[in-house]
Amino acid sequence: GRLEAVTQQMGYHPQYLDSFLKTQHYLMHMDGPLPFDCRHYIAIMAAARHQCRYLVNLHVLQFLRAGGDPQWLHGLDFIPPKLRNLNEINKILAHRPWLITKEHIEKLLKISEWSWSLAELVHAVVLLAHCHALASFVFGCGCEQDEGPGGRGLLKPLSPGNQCFCEATAGNSCSQELLRINRKRSLDSCMELDSLRERIQRFHVETEGREETRLLQQDREEGERQGAEVGVQDGTDHCSDPSAGLSPLTDTDREVTSATNLACYMQDPDFGYQDFARRDEDQTQVFRVQDYSWEDHGFSLVNRLYSDIGHLLDEKFRTVDGLQSSAMAKRQGCEPSVFKRGIWNYIHCMFGIRYDDYDYAEVNQLLERMLKVYIKTVTCYPEKTNSETFDRFWKQFKHSEKVHVNLLILEARMQAELLYALQAITQYMI
C-alpha cells in the first residue's frame, strides 16, 4: 500500500506525472458533487473489481480518515442503497463497457429517494474509470502489494521520492487549499499522506529495491498471520470485522495490509471481460469514434456537469500522446506517433471502439505477439498478470519504455470507459 510506488514509476515521465497528480488531487480532494468519504468508497469498489489490494488498502485508509463509517467496510450489504446501486455500472464499466445503456443511467437517476443527480453520476463515472485504469497500471508496473515469487514487483523502483498525490499543484497552494476545503468535512490530505509516508519509511531500505521488497513481503506475511489468528479467536474474518487492524491512527503497516477479503466489495465476481469480437448479435454494435468522440462530445459533457474535470482529463490524454518514444518506435521500425497510435487503437479495438481512418492491419505489423498478449492482459484482466507474461514482455524495452506502454494502457482504457458511459448519459439526456 505504499503510496510512492505509483508515482515512482510515473516519475520516469515527469510531465505526465504532473498531469496525473493534478487530476488525482482534483477527483479526491477538491470541491465536487460527491462527499469525500463516498469518493474513496467508490474507489474501493472500482479497485476490488480487479482484486487490486494496493488501491483498496490505500482508499480504505483514506476513507476512514475522511470520516467514513467503518461499518461500510463490512461490504456492499452495509452501505447506503444509493451507493450500492452503483455496483452494476461499476461491474460493466470494469469489464464490458460496451454493455452500458441509457437504461442503466435512467435507473440510477430515477430511483425515488436514492436517485443520483447527473453531476454526482458523472463524478462517480470518472472515479470508476480512473480507478479501473489505475489498477491496470498498478499491476502492469508491478506496484501491486500481493506479490508472488518471481512475479509482480520485479521492476526496480526509482529512488524513494517525497511526493504525494497532491504535490503537483502550484507552489504551496495544495496544502493551503486542502486545509481550507477539508477542515470541516475531511482532512488535509497532504499532511495525512506525509504522516503516512513518514511511518512507512521506517520500513523502507533506500538503496536496494530487492531488499525493500523482501522487507515489505515479511511485513505483509506477518500482518496476515496475526490477522488470521485474530479471526480464528473471535470467529470472524477481515471483511466481516473491519475494525480489526483498521484503526486509522495505529500501526501503519497493519493499517495498509488489513483489507484482505476483497469479495465483500463486489457482487457477481465471475463477471469479467469477454472478447468484443465474440459478442452476441443482439449486443451493442461497434462504437464508431466519428459518431461520438472525446474531443467533440465527451469533453464538453463531462466539463459541463463536473466543472473543470474535462480540462484535466484532456490535458492528461494529450500529455501521454506527446511523450517521447523514439527508441521504442525505432526498435519496431516505425515512427513514434505510428507506434503509439497502434497501441492506442489496439486497446480501443478490444473494447469495440473503431476508427474509420485507421488500417487495423497495421496492429499486427507493429506489435509483436508477446507485446499484444501483455497489453491485452494488463488492459482487460490485469489481475491475471503473471511472471511469464511479465518476464517475456520486459525483456523488450528499457524501463522508461515499459512505463510508457503502461501509461498508454491506462489512458486508452480510461478514455474507452468514459466514451461508453458519457454516450449513454448523452442518449439519456436527449
VOGU-3710 file (C-alpha; in Angstrom, 3 decimals, decimal comma):
1> grleavtqqm> 0,000/0,000/0,000  2,989/2,354/-0,287  1,766/5,491/-1,988  5,115/6,181/-3,623  5,087/3,039/-5,782  2,835/4,550/-8,464  4,473/7,972/-8,511  7,940/6,422/-8,640  7,100/4,549/-11,818  5,312/7,522/-13,401
11> gyhpqyldsf> 8,316/9,623/-12,412  10,141/8,330/-15,483  7,870/10,735/-17,364  7,664/13,849/-15,125  5,373/15,825/-17,410  2,776/13,069/-17,306  3,200/12,590/-13,558  2,409/16,259/-13,008  -0,797/15,974/-15,032  -1,812/12,742/-13,312
21> lktqhylmhm> -1,291/14,153/-9,820  -3,393/17,214/-10,558  -6,244/15,037/-11,795  -5,988/12,632/-8,850  -5,965/15,524/-6,401  -8,970/17,184/-8,031  -11,012/13,972/-8,112  -10,369/13,058/-4,499  -9,815/16,258/-2,567  -11,245/19,315/-4,323
31> dgplpfdcrh> -14,793/20,672/-4,475  -17,125/18,324/-6,321  -20,604/16,785/-6,269  -19,678/13,765/-4,098  -18,770/13,696/-0,375  -15,156/12,835/0,333  -15,857/9,523/2,077  -18,056/8,369/-0,828  -15,300/9,164/-3,304  -12,913/6,824/-1,523
41> yiaimaaarh> -15,539/4,107/-1,161  -16,299/4,271/-4,889  -12,554/3,901/-5,475  -12,581/0,808/-3,227  -15,460/-0,673/-5,253  -13,645/0,020/-8,515  -10,292/-1,400/-7,407  -11,944/-4,511/-5,950  -13,291/-5,474/-9,379  -9,673/-6,207/-10,347
51> qcrylvnlhv> -8,614/-7,531/-6,931  -6,159/-4,643/-6,597  -5,208/-4,681/-2,915  -2,783/-1,814/-3,378  -5,567/0,634/-4,268  -8,174/-0,920/-1,965  -5,881/-0,627/1,058  -4,931/2,927/0,137  -8,546/4,057/-0,135  -9,712/2,116/2,939
61> lqflraggdp> -7,208/4,164/4,907  -8,265/7,436/3,293  -11,951/6,558/3,634  -11,565/6,187/7,391  -9,524/9,357/7,687  -12,167/11,230/5,688  -14,660/10,345/8,405  -16,181/7,345/6,643  -18,412/4,946/8,572  -16,331/1,853/9,493
71> qwlhgldfip> -19,477/-0,274/9,124  -19,302/0,281/5,365  -16,100/-1,759/5,320  -18,160/-4,856/6,124  -19,058/-4,837/2,422  -21,732/-3,733/-0,021  -24,566/-5,020/2,182  -23,687/-2,364/4,774  -23,592/0,751/2,597  -26,482/3,090/1,656
81> pklrnlnein> -28,683/1,785/-1,189  -27,798/4,794/-3,317  -24,120/3,850/-3,277  -24,844/0,140/-3,619  -26,877/0,841/-6,756  -23,634/1,941/-8,413  -22,409/-1,662/-8,343  -23,947/-2,637/-11,693  -22,394/0,186/-13,664  -19,080/-0,392/-11,864
91> kilahrpwli> -19,118/-4,047/-12,899  -19,985/-3,335/-16,523  -17,542/-0,458/-16,963  -14,707/-2,512/-15,494  -15,141/-5,488/-17,806  -17,547/-4,896/-20,720  -18,195/-1,162/-21,061  -19,964/-1,646/-24,397  -22,941/-3,021/-22,454  -23,664/0,359/-20,805
101> tkehiekllk> -27,008/1,746/-21,984  -29,166/4,774/-21,278  -31,405/2,436/-19,249  -28,580/1,947/-16,733  -28,294/5,719/-16,462  -32,046/6,205/-16,141  -32,257/3,614/-13,376  -29,672/5,450/-11,277  -31,261/8,847/-11,840  -34,843/7,816/-11,123
111> isewswslae> -34,876/5,612/-8,015  -37,044/7,781/-5,761  -35,165/8,794/-2,603  -31,965/7,012/-3,681  -31,626/8,784/-7,005  -28,375/10,275/-8,239  -28,043/13,713/-9,773  -26,389/13,984/-13,182  -23,433/15,806/-11,648  -22,968/13,145/-8,967
121> lvhavvllah> -23,171/10,375/-11,538  -20,589/11,979/-13,803  -18,234/12,378/-10,838  -18,776/8,715/-9,938  -18,243/7,529/-13,516  -14,964/9,427/-13,808  -13,828/7,963/-10,473  -14,698/4,432/-11,570  -12,913/4,744/-14,905  -9,918/6,394/-13,231
131> chalasfvfg> -9,524/3,598/-10,675  -10,135/0,762/-13,135  -7,424/2,151/-15,399  -5,080/2,860/-12,496  -5,473/-0,770/-11,384  -4,154/-1,789/-14,797  -1,126/0,438/-14,268  -0,570/-0,896/-10,746  -0,477/-4,496/-11,959  1,326/-3,667/-15,196
141> cgceqdegpg> 4,210/-1,923/-13,412  4,419/-4,377/-10,517  3,174/-1,980/-7,833  0,586/-4,426/-6,506  1,365/-5,434/-2,933  0,163/-9,015/-3,275  3,370/-10,245/-4,905  4,132/-13,814/-5,806  7,572/-15,430/-6,054  9,204/-14,249/-9,237
151> grgllkplsp> 6,030/-12,470/-10,272  4,870/-8,912/-9,785  7,147/-6,437/-8,132  10,108/-7,265/-10,386  10,558/-3,696/-11,539  13,136/-1,765/-9,565  11,611/1,468/-8,270  13,211/4,860/-8,531  14,975/6,305/-5,541  12,376/6,989/-2,876
161> gnqcfceata> 10,746/10,355/-3,517  8,996/12,756/-1,240  5,997/13,347/-3,452  2,404/12,662/-2,502  -0,548/12,507/-4,853  -1,280/16,163/-4,160  2,075/17,837/-4,720  1,576/18,576/-8,406  -0,444/21,694/-7,711  1,323/25,006/-7,999
171> gnscsqellr> 3,563/26,123/-5,162  2,226/25,634/-1,671  -1,361/26,115/-2,744  -2,001/22,385/-2,427  -1,721/22,276/1,361  -3,400/25,626/1,781  -6,319/24,693/-0,440  -6,793/21,333/1,249  -6,742/22,933/4,677  -9,391/25,390/3,557
181> inrkrsldsc> -11,685/22,845/1,911  -11,356/19,857/4,179  -11,107/21,463/7,628  -14,817/20,955/8,284  -15,546/17,814/6,270  -12,480/15,688/5,932  -8,726/16,079/6,345  -5,707/17,795/4,983  -4,655/15,008/2,620  -1,166/16,306/2,072
191> meldslreri> -0,463/16,344/5,799  -2,067/12,910/6,244  -0,096/11,419/3,383  3,113/12,997/4,647  2,438/11,346/8,009  1,690/8,041/6,315  4,858/8,273/4,265  6,988/9,014/7,332  5,696/5,893/9,071  6,169/3,692/6,032
201> qrfhvetegr> 9,708/4,935/5,530  10,648/3,304/8,817  10,489/0,046/6,866  11,978/1,427/3,669  15,502/0,482/2,585  16,540/3,325/0,312  19,441/1,778/-1,554  18,303/-1,715/-2,570  14,972/-2,281/-4,294  15,280/-6,010/-3,770
211> eetrllqqdr> 15,868/-5,635/-0,053  12,877/-3,305/0,160  10,657/-5,890/-1,486  11,893/-8,586/0,882  11,175/-6,472/3,960  7,741/-5,455/2,759  6,944/-9,090/1,975  7,916/-10,096/5,509  5,766/-7,335/6,990  2,802/-8,322/4,837
221> eegerqgaev> 3,033/-12,011/5,755  3,360/-11,188/9,452  0,298/-8,923/9,274  -1,728/-11,647/7,530  -0,614/-14,266/10,100  -1,610/-12,082/13,032  -4,899/-11,188/11,358  -5,647/-14,876/10,772  -5,003/-15,628/14,440  -7,400/-12,873/15,480
231> gvqdgtdhcs> -10,005/-14,202/13,049  -9,720/-17,717/14,459  -10,065/-16,493/18,016  -13,167/-14,374/17,515  -14,773/-16,408/14,733  -14,634/-13,601/12,161  -12,684/-12,711/9,047  -11,143/-9,417/7,975  -14,109/-8,456/5,843  -16,741/-9,099/8,473
241> dpsaglsplt> -14,692/-7,415/11,203  -13,294/-4,247/9,626  -12,282/-2,833/12,980  -9,520/-5,447/13,272  -6,316/-3,615/12,361  -8,140/-0,792/10,577  -7,826/1,984/13,132  -6,529/4,970/11,125  -4,228/6,195/13,853  -2,456/2,982/14,867
251> dtdrevtsat> 0,359/0,947/13,348  0,590/1,949/9,685  1,889/-1,336/8,380  -1,081/-3,166/9,865  -3,422/-0,487/8,507  -2,472/-0,932/4,895  -2,491/-4,735/4,896  -5,783/-5,314/6,655  -8,366/-5,315/3,861  -7,605/-8,859/2,751
261> nlacymqdpd> -11,025/-10,098/1,658  -11,995/-8,078/-1,398  -15,029/-10,208/-2,242  -17,226/-8,231/0,151  -16,780/-5,141/-2,033  -18,281/-6,639/-5,176  -21,160/-8,710/-6,452  -21,126/-11,200/-9,328  -17,350/-11,822/-9,096  -17,440/-14,217/-12,053
271> fgyqdfarrd> -18,453/-11,384/-14,392  -15,334/-10,498/-16,376  -14,016/-9,419/-19,736  -15,193/-11,221/-22,864  -13,775/-10,613/-26,314  -15,853/-7,960/-28,002  -15,464/-9,746/-31,331  -17,349/-12,740/-29,879  -20,314/-10,720/-28,637  -23,855/-11,890/-29,316
281> edqtqvfrvq> -25,532/-10,303/-32,314  -28,131/-8,570/-30,166  -25,499/-6,725/-28,160  -24,144/-3,251/-28,783  -22,718/-2,624/-32,203  -19,224/-1,331/-32,883  -18,601/2,083/-31,332  -17,530/4,427/-34,140  -15,465/7,379/-32,999  -16,720/9,636/-35,785
291> dyswedhgfs> -20,188/9,345/-34,208  -19,100/10,058/-30,627  -15,583/11,185/-29,729  -13,890/12,578/-26,651  -12,864/15,770/-28,429  -16,249/16,599/-29,973  -18,689/15,166/-27,427  -17,320/13,654/-24,213  -15,131/16,599/-23,189  -17,883/19,210/-23,296
301> lvnrlysdig> -20,418/16,988/-21,495  -18,173/15,980/-18,609  -16,847/19,517/-18,196  -20,359/20,956/-18,076  -21,600/18,534/-15,411  -18,390/18,342/-13,333  -16,628/21,682/-13,645  -13,002/21,662/-14,901  -12,501/17,895/-14,803  -12,760/17,808/-18,591
311> hlldekfrtv> -9,769/20,125/-18,914  -7,707/17,978/-16,545  -8,598/14,757/-18,332  -7,951/16,309/-21,733  -4,540/17,520/-20,589  -3,723/14,010/-19,379  -4,764/12,424/-22,685  -2,716/14,962/-24,637  0,296/14,599/-22,377  0,532/10,832/-22,770
321> dglqssamak> 0,182/11,262/-26,519  3,080/13,700/-26,520  5,541/11,544/-24,579  8,746/10,785/-26,450  9,200/7,174/-27,537  11,704/7,362/-30,374  13,828/4,435/-29,155  10,778/2,248/-28,570  9,374/3,020/-32,017  12,759/2,714/-33,740
331> rqgcepsvfk> 13,089/-0,788/-32,347  9,828/-1,615/-34,095  10,925/0,114/-37,312  8,351/2,904/-37,390  7,679/6,497/-36,425  6,890/7,174/-32,737  3,417/8,513/-33,499  2,603/5,462/-35,602  3,708/3,046/-32,900  1,769/4,847/-30,162
341> rgiwnyihcm> -1,355/5,034/-32,270  -1,093/1,307/-32,956  -1,080/0,567/-29,209  -3,904/3,053/-28,510  -6,143/1,778/-31,300  -5,470/-1,850/-30,386  -6,644/-1,177/-26,826  -9,761/0,621/-28,048  -10,430/-2,171/-30,534  -10,574/-4,688/-27,677
351> fgiryddydy> -13,420/-2,600/-26,242  -15,255/-2,363/-29,562  -14,159/1,185/-30,445  -13,170/1,661/-34,075  -11,577/4,459/-36,101  -12,686/4,554/-39,734  -9,460/6,268/-40,820  -7,193/3,548/-39,435  -5,938/0,398/-41,152  -6,094/-2,237/-38,417
361> aevnqllerm> -3,730/-4,479/-40,360  -1,022/-2,178/-39,002  -1,591/-3,508/-35,491  -0,247/-6,952/-36,365  2,653/-5,385/-38,245  3,652/-3,012/-35,460  3,009/-5,044/-32,327  4,780/-8,341/-31,732  2,649/-11,181/-30,429  4,002/-11,121/-26,871
371> lkvyiktvtc> 3,572/-7,359/-26,710  -0,071/-7,807/-27,733  -0,541/-10,542/-25,134  0,915/-8,274/-22,463  -1,231/-5,282/-23,480  -4,412/-7,344/-23,569  -3,729/-8,956/-20,185  -2,977/-5,685/-18,409  -5,895/-3,922/-20,114  -8,665/-6,491/-19,824
381> ypektnsetf> -7,800/-8,642/-16,801  -4,793/-7,065/-15,051  -5,227/-9,301/-12,000  -4,097/-12,213/-14,194  -0,692/-10,681/-14,889  1,804/-13,435/-14,114  5,543/-13,880/-14,036  5,778/-15,432/-17,514  3,914/-12,595/-19,189  5,851/-10,123/-17,088
391> drfwkqfkhs> 9,299/-11,553/-17,879  8,795/-12,088/-21,595  7,447/-8,591/-22,076  10,008/-6,695/-20,029  12,980/-8,039/-21,996  11,986/-5,932/-24,989  12,170/-2,406/-23,599  14,068/-0,041/-21,387  12,442/0,707/-18,058  11,093/4,099/-19,141
401> ekvhvnllil> 9,633/2,477/-22,255  7,890/-0,183/-20,173  6,295/2,527/-18,062  5,343/4,416/-21,220  3,444/1,402/-22,560  1,581/1,114/-19,273  0,696/4,816/-19,364  -0,772/4,323/-22,828  -2,784/1,384/-21,473  -4,005/3,473/-18,523
411> earmqaelly> -5,178/6,414/-20,623  -6,598/4,456/-23,552  -8,584/2,256/-21,211  -9,877/5,194/-19,201  -10,972/7,046/-22,320  -12,730/3,939/-23,633  -14,780/3,577/-20,442  -15,607/7,279/-20,436  -16,742/7,220/-24,062  -19,277/4,474/-23,411
421> alqaitqymi> -20,537/5,964/-20,149  -20,783/9,523/-21,451  -22,502/8,390/-24,647  -25,111/6,582/-22,539  -25,611/9,724/-20,443  -25,966/11,787/-23,627  -28,567/9,378/-25,007  -30,495/9,587/-21,739  -30,429/13,388/-21,793  -31,792/13,625/-25,328
//
